[in-house]
Amino acid sequence: MSPGRFITFEGGEGAGKSTQAKLLAEALSKRGLDVVMTREPGGAPTAEQIRSLLVEGEAGRWDPVTEALLHSAARREHLVHTVLPAIRRGAWVISDRFADSTVAYQGAGQGVTAAQLDQLYRLIAGDFQPDLTVILDLPVAAGLKRAASRGGKEDRYERMGVAFHERIRASFAAIASANPKRCVVISATADPASVHRSVLAATDSRLGARGIA
């Protein structure tokens, strides 16, 4: 059995992560690969219950460390019940957000220290890391405008202010710089089809995702 792979999509609000994750999942499925598409926070029944606590409600409802703990609890459930079982059976797992979002949002955005976040991650995931992380980069103003057009009640992070989102964008750039073998940065300013072509090219280049068809 061929080993499974784990691909994560990261970036600020409105960057198109969900769209690009879906497009990549469809493209890889057409090649004959077993593909599981998932998301964070969420991706497992118990983790989805935690999701509503994090993405809805008032912007300041949680202490930053408490918030990081909630994300970590949801991530543990996601890994145990969805990600790791799928990879073990040889599937390619594509996740809309993973641990880099916690580093950016709760770390750079809200001030939880790198040491605290690293401790939490090692507790729930050990040495496990994505095989590829696609960071979609978009200017903050453009991203927030796109996000506002979606509507819905999952807008807690969108309401945290421009300075917060600028720190997040800078953090994702720093994550990519520190992890060049794992991360690829793709501009999200183009139309979705063009961005998808760049994502697929990066996936093929980094992981050889030619499939079995």
Backbone bond lengths (Angstrom), bond angles and torsions (degrees), N, CA, C in turn:
res aa  C-N    CA-C-N  psi(-1)  N-CA   C-N-CA  omega(-1)  CA-C   N-CA-C  phi
1 M - - - 1.465 - - 1.532 110.00 -
2 S 1.332 116.25 132.13 1.460 120.00 177.31 1.520 109.53 -69.56
3 P 1.336 117.62 144.40 1.461 119.71 -179.40 1.525 111.60 -67.89
4 G 1.323 116.13 145.61 1.451 120.19 174.88 1.513 110.39 -73.83
5 R 1.309 115.36 165.72 1.463 121.42 178.34 1.524 109.16 -129.20
6 F 1.328 115.38 157.57 1.461 121.46 -179.81 1.519 108.78 -127.15
7 I 1.329 116.50 115.39 1.467 123.31 -179.70 1.522 108.64 -115.67
8 T 1.318 116.37 129.68 1.463 120.15 178.69 1.522 110.82 -117.62
9 F 1.320 115.62 147.29 1.460 122.67 175.16 1.522 108.49 -111.69
10 E 1.326 115.73 130.61 1.464 121.71 -178.89 1.529 109.84 -131.18
11 G 1.317 114.90 166.24 1.457 121.01 179.23 1.512 110.65 146.12
12 G 1.309 115.20 173.61 1.460 120.50 -178.79 1.513 113.04 -76.83
13 E 1.322 115.04 -177.55 1.464 120.99 179.28 1.529 110.29 -61.95
14 G 1.336 115.86 137.99 1.451 120.87 175.00 1.513 115.86 76.27
15 A 1.324 118.50 9.09 1.466 120.85 -176.87 1.524 113.10 -77.28
16 G 1.328 117.33 -13.09 1.455 120.28 178.35 1.511 114.93 95.70
17 K 1.328 117.07 23.32 1.464 120.45 -177.50 1.527 112.66 -60.17
18 S 1.318 116.84 -46.88 1.463 120.22 -177.77 1.520 110.92 -62.99
19 T 1.319 116.59 -42.83 1.462 121.21 179.39 1.521 110.93 -62.38
20 Q 1.321 116.83 -47.88 1.456 120.60 -176.68 1.530 111.89 -70.48
21 A 1.331 117.28 -34.70 1.470 119.81 175.66 1.524 109.98 -62.51
22 K 1.328 116.81 -42.68 1.467 120.94 179.52 1.526 111.05 -64.95
23 L 1.324 117.20 -44.05 1.459 120.60 -179.80 1.526 111.59 -63.12
24 L 1.329 116.68 -40.90 1.459 119.61 178.41 1.529 110.71 -66.70
25 A 1.329 116.79 -41.80 1.462 120.31 178.75 1.531 110.66 -59.62
26 E 1.326 116.49 -42.34 1.466 120.31 179.55 1.526 110.81 -65.10
27 A 1.339 116.65 -42.51 1.467 120.44 -178.83 1.528 111.67 -64.69
28 L 1.321 117.02 -42.70 1.462 120.14 -179.34 1.526 111.35 -71.23
29 S 1.327 116.54 -34.73 1.469 119.81 177.13 1.523 110.96 -63.11
30 K 1.334 117.07 -39.11 1.463 121.26 179.08 1.526 111.75 -64.32
31 R 1.334 116.75 -22.09 1.460 121.11 177.68 1.529 112.54 -84.92
32 G 1.307 116.47 0.95 1.455 120.11 178.12 1.504 115.29 94.31
33 L 1.320 117.56 6.88 1.457 120.83 179.17 1.526 110.96 -83.28
34 D 1.306 116.13 147.13 1.465 122.76 172.25 1.522 106.26 -80.30
35 V 1.333 117.28 113.56 1.463 121.83 -173.94 1.529 110.38 -120.39
36 V 1.312 115.79 132.88 1.459 122.86 174.48 1.516 107.89 -115.64
37 M 1.323 116.89 123.49 1.462 121.11 177.62 1.523 108.92 -104.34
38 T 1.328 116.18 133.29 1.450 119.96 -175.31 1.526 109.66 -146.60
39 R 1.328 117.10 -173.77 1.471 119.87 -176.89 1.519 110.91 -155.84
40 E 1.340 113.94 163.81 1.464 121.29 171.86 1.521 110.02 -134.88
41 P 1.348 118.26 150.04 1.455 123.09 -11.85 1.527 109.84 -64.93
42 G 1.320 116.50 143.43 1.458 121.42 -177.43 1.507 110.63 130.82
43 G 1.330 116.23 -151.55 1.448 121.06 177.31 1.511 115.21 88.51
44 A 1.320 117.43 -4.20 1.465 124.00 174.14 1.528 105.67 -151.60
45 P 1.334 118.94 152.62 1.473 120.28 -174.65 1.523 114.61 -51.46
46 T 1.331 116.86 -47.20 1.468 119.07 -179.48 1.525 111.25 -69.60
47 A 1.322 117.04 -36.53 1.464 120.57 178.73 1.527 111.23 -67.04
48 E 1.328 117.32 -33.47 1.462 120.38 177.17 1.525 111.19 -65.93
49 Q 1.313 116.71 -31.90 1.466 119.95 176.71 1.525 110.67 -66.05
50 I 1.333 116.12 -38.00 1.470 120.13 177.67 1.520 110.08 -70.54
51 R 1.334 117.84 -33.18 1.463 122.39 -177.44 1.528 112.05 -51.61
52 S 1.325 116.85 -47.34 1.465 119.58 -176.23 1.526 112.04 -61.79
53 L 1.328 116.97 -28.81 1.461 120.52 177.84 1.525 111.55 -68.83
54 L 1.327 116.67 -26.96 1.458 121.78 -173.47 1.525 114.01 -95.57
55 V 1.315 117.93 -35.87 1.465 119.76 -172.56 1.524 113.67 -101.42
56 E 1.319 116.68 -3.63 1.455 120.93 177.57 1.530 109.97 -117.79
57 G 1.337 116.09 164.78 1.457 120.69 174.93 1.515 114.06 91.35
58 E 1.322 115.59 -169.75 1.456 121.84 -176.27 1.528 111.41 -69.72
59 A 1.318 115.30 146.44 1.468 120.93 -176.41 1.522 111.96 -58.77
60 G 1.331 117.68 -38.34 1.457 120.62 -175.44 1.510 114.76 -99.65
61 R 1.307 117.40 27.27 1.470 119.71 -172.99 1.521 113.66 -70.33
62 W 1.353 118.41 -22.84 1.458 120.74 -176.71 1.531 111.83 -120.21
63 D 1.303 115.73 143.92 1.460 121.18 164.06 1.532 107.16 -62.68
64 P 1.343 118.95 141.31 1.465 120.31 -176.50 1.529 114.77 -56.06
65 V 1.329 117.92 -40.61 1.469 119.43 178.95 1.523 110.54 -67.50
66 T 1.335 116.49 -41.00 1.463 120.06 175.91 1.513 110.49 -58.11
67 E 1.322 116.19 -42.37 1.461 121.48 179.85 1.527 111.08 -62.80
68 A 1.328 116.78 -42.45 1.462 120.43 177.31 1.528 110.97 -63.35
69 L 1.321 116.93 -37.24 1.461 120.85 177.77 1.527 110.92 -64.94
70 L 1.326 116.96 -40.75 1.464 120.48 178.77 1.531 110.87 -64.36
71 H 1.328 116.52 -44.02 1.463 119.37 177.07 1.528 110.68 -61.42
72 S 1.311 116.47 -39.77 1.464 120.19 -178.97 1.526 111.21 -67.91
73 A 1.323 116.77 -38.88 1.469 119.97 177.21 1.522 110.44 -63.04
74 A 1.331 116.61 -44.62 1.461 120.39 177.90 1.528 110.72 -63.43
75 R 1.328 116.50 -39.42 1.483 120.50 -179.99 1.532 110.72 -64.99
76 R 1.300 117.82 -40.70 1.464 120.38 178.49 1.529 110.68 -60.00
77 E 1.335 116.84 -45.97 1.459 120.71 178.05 1.528 111.37 -62.38
78 H 1.325 116.06 -40.23 1.466 122.18 178.63 1.529 110.48 -61.41
79 L 1.316 116.08 -46.88 1.462 120.27 -179.79 1.529 111.88 -64.08
80 V 1.316 116.12 -48.88 1.468 121.04 -173.95 1.525 111.72 -66.82
81 H 1.323 117.27 -40.12 1.465 120.22 -171.73 1.527 114.47 -98.22
82 T 1.333 118.09 -18.97 1.465 119.31 -174.89 1.521 112.79 -126.44
83 V 1.321 117.52 -60.60 1.467 121.22 -169.80 1.522 112.56 -66.23
84 L 1.308 117.48 -56.84 1.466 120.19 -174.47 1.534 113.27 -65.39
85 P 1.343 119.92 -42.78 1.469 118.50 176.32 1.527 112.74 -60.36
86 A 1.328 117.63 -38.22 1.461 120.16 179.94 1.524 111.55 -67.04
87 I 1.324 116.38 -43.00 1.472 119.97 179.19 1.525 110.42 -63.91
88 R 1.318 116.92 -39.31 1.470 120.05 -179.86 1.525 111.90 -62.20
89 R 1.317 117.41 -30.96 1.469 118.88 179.95 1.526 112.02 -87.74
90 G 1.349 116.74 0.73 1.452 120.85 176.14 1.513 115.32 98.80
91 A 1.327 117.92 9.12 1.462 120.71 -178.69 1.529 111.51 -80.12
92 W 1.319 115.18 156.04 1.454 122.58 170.67 1.523 107.25 -95.34
93 V 1.315 116.79 119.31 1.460 122.11 -177.44 1.523 109.16 -102.54
94 I 1.320 116.26 128.02 1.462 122.28 179.48 1.521 107.79 -117.68
95 S 1.326 116.68 119.31 1.459 120.85 -175.83 1.529 112.26 -117.35
96 D 1.303 115.26 129.40 1.461 123.50 172.28 1.529 106.91 -79.69
97 R 1.318 116.46 94.28 1.472 128.45 -175.75 1.523 111.99 83.68
98 F 1.343 113.30 149.52 1.462 122.31 173.65 1.523 107.33 -156.25
99 A 1.313 118.21 -146.80 1.464 121.73 -169.38 1.527 114.44 -66.49
100 D 1.337 118.37 -27.40 1.468 119.21 178.32 1.527 111.64 -61.15
101 S 1.328 116.79 -29.46 1.461 119.49 177.44 1.518 111.39 -65.33
102 T 1.327 116.76 -35.47 1.462 119.43 177.56 1.523 110.88 -68.22
103 V 1.329 116.85 -39.86 1.464 120.49 175.77 1.522 110.41 -60.45
104 A 1.331 116.98 -42.79 1.462 120.63 -177.62 1.533 112.27 -74.67
105 Y 1.322 116.67 -49.54 1.473 120.70 -173.48 1.526 112.89 -77.80
106 Q 1.322 116.48 -53.96 1.470 118.18 -177.82 1.525 111.70 -83.22
107 G 1.338 117.53 -26.21 1.455 120.88 177.07 1.509 112.23 -81.28
108 A 1.329 116.97 -80.39 1.466 120.73 -178.29 1.522 111.75 -63.48
109 G 1.319 116.71 -37.53 1.460 119.83 -175.91 1.508 114.04 -74.71
110 Q 1.354 116.53 -40.21 1.463 119.16 -171.22 1.532 113.92 -120.74
111 G 1.315 117.87 -1.59 1.451 119.65 170.17 1.510 117.96 92.24
112 V 1.335 118.87 8.74 1.465 119.63 173.71 1.523 107.49 -69.78
113 T 1.311 117.81 136.20 1.458 120.20 -172.58 1.533 112.10 -72.34
114 A 1.323 114.97 155.48 1.463 120.77 178.12 1.518 110.75 -60.94
115 A 1.321 117.20 -37.69 1.465 120.92 -179.84 1.520 111.16 -63.97
116 Q 1.321 116.91 -42.01 1.460 120.71 178.46 1.522 111.10 -64.26
117 L 1.331 116.74 -44.60 1.459 120.63 -178.86 1.527 111.35 -66.88
118 D 1.325 116.96 -38.14 1.461 120.42 178.08 1.522 110.81 -64.91
119 Q 1.324 116.29 -39.78 1.459 120.88 178.36 1.522 110.78 -62.26
120 L 1.333 116.12 -44.65 1.461 120.64 179.03 1.525 110.99 -62.53
121 Y 1.334 115.98 -44.24 1.457 118.78 -177.08 1.522 111.08 -64.26
122 R 1.312 117.12 -43.94 1.469 119.99 -179.89 1.522 111.36 -64.23
123 L 1.318 116.60 -32.22 1.461 120.40 178.01 1.525 111.29 -65.58
124 I 1.326 117.39 -41.32 1.469 119.00 -173.51 1.529 113.13 -97.28
125 A 1.348 118.46 -18.04 1.466 119.92 -175.10 1.515 114.57 -131.81
126 G 1.305 118.68 -11.00 1.459 120.50 -178.03 1.516 111.61 62.39
127 D 1.337 117.11 -129.63 1.462 121.86 -178.80 1.536 112.92 -94.40
128 F 1.316 117.58 4.06 1.465 121.20 -177.24 1.527 110.80 -64.70
129 Q 1.343 115.91 134.20 1.462 121.58 179.02 1.530 109.49 -141.29
130 P 1.331 117.67 155.28 1.465 119.53 173.78 1.528 111.04 -62.21
131 D 1.325 115.90 151.69 1.468 120.72 173.82 1.518 110.75 -76.68
132 L 1.332 116.56 -30.56 1.458 122.35 179.65 1.513 108.92 -150.28
133 T 1.327 115.95 134.27 1.464 121.58 174.22 1.516 108.51 -121.06
134 V 1.318 116.04 119.97 1.463 122.82 177.19 1.522 107.98 -97.09
135 I 1.318 116.22 115.41 1.467 121.33 178.24 1.520 108.38 -101.51
136 L 1.334 116.17 113.90 1.457 121.71 178.88 1.524 108.54 -89.48
137 D 1.311 115.81 119.06 1.465 120.91 -174.76 1.524 110.95 -104.15
138 L 1.317 115.46 131.94 1.460 121.94 -178.95 1.524 108.39 -149.29
139 P 1.350 118.50 137.60 1.459 119.16 175.25 1.524 111.48 -53.68
140 V 1.299 116.55 142.90 1.459 121.89 -173.38 1.522 112.44 -56.77
141 A 1.318 118.26 -46.96 1.465 120.73 -177.34 1.524 111.33 -59.21
142 A 1.326 116.18 -42.65 1.468 120.25 179.69 1.522 110.65 -66.38
143 G 1.323 116.76 -40.80 1.455 120.25 -179.67 1.520 112.66 -65.25
144 L 1.314 116.98 -43.85 1.459 120.12 179.92 1.524 111.19 -66.83
145 K 1.321 116.89 -33.93 1.468 120.37 176.90 1.526 110.28 -65.09
146 R 1.314 116.02 -44.50 1.473 119.61 177.57 1.526 110.36 -62.33
147 A 1.326 116.22 -45.35 1.462 120.46 -177.17 1.521 111.11 -62.79
148 A 1.332 117.15 -38.94 1.460 120.79 -179.38 1.526 111.74 -64.27
149 S 1.326 115.88 -29.96 1.469 119.50 -178.50 1.523 112.40 -72.39
150 R 1.338 117.66 -15.28 1.465 120.73 -178.83 1.516 111.97 -74.37
151 G 1.331 116.54 -32.99 1.450 119.96 -175.82 1.520 111.38 71.79
152 G 1.333 116.49 -167.41 1.457 121.46 178.84 1.518 112.46 90.55
153 K 1.332 115.21 171.51 1.465 120.13 -174.34 1.532 113.55 -94.32
154 E 1.340 118.29 -5.32 1.464 120.45 179.85 1.528 110.29 -87.51
155 D 1.331 114.77 61.60 1.461 119.62 -173.66 1.525 113.01 -123.40
156 R 1.316 117.26 18.37 1.469 120.01 -175.80 1.519 112.19 -58.05
157 Y 1.337 117.86 -47.69 1.456 119.97 -177.69 1.529 111.77 -70.23
158 E 1.294 116.71 -32.39 1.462 119.68 179.36 1.526 111.51 -61.37
159 R 1.329 117.56 -25.80 1.468 121.99 -176.21 1.522 113.14 -91.87
160 M 1.308 118.29 14.79 1.467 120.59 -175.92 1.525 115.08 -91.70
161 G 1.307 118.44 5.60 1.456 119.98 172.66 1.515 114.29 97.34
162 V 1.329 115.46 152.07 1.462 121.62 -175.91 1.530 112.04 -64.64
163 A 1.334 117.56 -42.05 1.467 120.31 -178.64 1.525 110.99 -60.32
164 F 1.325 117.20 -39.44 1.460 122.57 176.47 1.527 110.27 -58.84
165 H 1.325 116.29 -45.91 1.465 120.47 -177.26 1.531 112.11 -73.11
166 E 1.320 117.80 -28.94 1.470 120.03 174.29 1.529 110.07 -66.28
167 R 1.333 116.81 -38.47 1.468 120.00 177.35 1.531 110.63 -64.65
168 I 1.312 116.02 -37.68 1.465 120.46 178.51 1.523 110.57 -64.25
169 R 1.330 116.18 -46.56 1.475 119.13 -179.50 1.527 110.40 -60.15
170 A 1.325 116.64 -44.27 1.463 120.34 178.91 1.530 111.22 -63.30
171 S 1.323 116.78 -36.43 1.460 120.72 -179.81 1.519 111.14 -66.35
172 F 1.317 117.60 -42.03 1.469 119.51 178.15 1.530 110.90 -63.12
173 A 1.321 116.95 -37.59 1.469 120.04 176.79 1.528 110.12 -63.30
174 A 1.326 117.02 -40.22 1.460 121.02 179.32 1.524 111.13 -67.72
175 I 1.324 117.06 -38.97 1.467 121.39 177.76 1.525 109.84 -61.17
176 A 1.333 116.46 -45.18 1.466 120.67 179.66 1.521 111.21 -62.45
177 S 1.332 116.27 -42.30 1.462 120.90 -179.71 1.530 111.72 -63.94
178 A 1.335 116.28 -36.24 1.461 120.73 -177.81 1.528 113.00 -80.87
179 N 1.352 116.49 -16.12 1.470 120.44 -176.40 1.525 110.92 -132.19
180 P 1.338 118.07 61.27 1.467 120.05 -173.76 1.523 114.71 -66.06
181 K 1.321 118.47 -25.63 1.470 120.52 179.46 1.523 111.67 -74.59
182 R 1.331 116.50 -28.33 1.465 121.16 -178.16 1.519 112.96 -95.32
183 C 1.318 117.32 -34.62 1.462 121.68 -169.55 1.522 113.30 -105.51
184 V 1.316 115.62 145.44 1.452 122.35 169.96 1.526 107.35 -132.77
185 V 1.329 116.45 133.39 1.469 121.53 179.30 1.518 108.66 -100.20
186 I 1.327 115.89 129.11 1.460 122.11 179.64 1.515 108.82 -127.11
187 S 1.314 116.66 129.70 1.463 120.76 178.24 1.525 109.68 -65.43
188 A 1.320 116.24 132.78 1.463 122.04 179.81 1.519 112.00 -101.54
189 T 1.333 117.21 16.19 1.466 120.03 -178.12 1.525 112.30 -78.93
190 A 1.332 117.58 -21.75 1.467 120.82 -178.07 1.533 110.62 -78.61
191 D 1.331 116.40 177.50 1.461 120.60 177.69 1.529 109.33 -69.56
192 P 1.343 117.82 157.36 1.466 121.11 -175.58 1.528 114.36 -55.70
193 A 1.327 117.89 -37.54 1.467 120.03 -179.30 1.523 111.30 -65.03
194 S 1.317 116.69 -40.23 1.465 120.57 179.01 1.524 111.25 -67.69
195 V 1.333 115.59 -42.19 1.466 119.14 177.74 1.528 109.95 -62.33
196 H 1.323 116.41 -41.40 1.471 120.21 179.04 1.521 111.70 -59.41
197 R 1.318 117.17 -41.94 1.466 119.45 179.01 1.521 110.84 -61.14
198 S 1.317 116.31 -38.55 1.467 119.79 177.75 1.527 111.35 -67.39
199 V 1.334 115.83 -40.24 1.468 120.37 178.74 1.522 110.53 -64.08
200 L 1.322 116.82 -44.81 1.461 120.66 -178.96 1.531 110.99 -65.41
201 A 1.318 116.23 -39.87 1.464 119.82 178.03 1.525 110.51 -63.13
202 A 1.330 117.40 -41.49 1.461 120.85 178.85 1.522 111.16 -65.86
203 T 1.336 116.90 -38.74 1.462 121.14 178.77 1.521 110.76 -64.84
204 D 1.324 116.23 -43.82 1.465 120.03 178.36 1.524 111.45 -64.11
205 S 1.331 115.61 -41.46 1.458 119.97 -177.97 1.522 111.91 -67.94
206 R 1.328 116.20 -43.89 1.467 119.95 -174.96 1.533 112.90 -81.64
207 L 1.339 117.05 -36.65 1.457 119.94 -171.50 1.518 114.40 -118.92
208 G 1.328 117.50 -4.59 1.450 119.62 -179.17 1.507 112.35 61.59
209 A 1.331 116.80 47.01 1.471 122.42 -172.44 1.521 111.89 -80.46
210 R 1.316 116.68 60.61 1.463 120.00 -178.97 1.519 113.52 -87.48
211 G 1.331 116.35 -10.71 1.454 118.82 174.90 1.512 113.56 78.27
212 I 1.342 114.26 -171.32 1.445 121.52 -176.51 1.507 112.79 -119.90
213 A 1.329 117.18 0.78 1.475 120.37 -177.21 1.519 109.87 -73.03
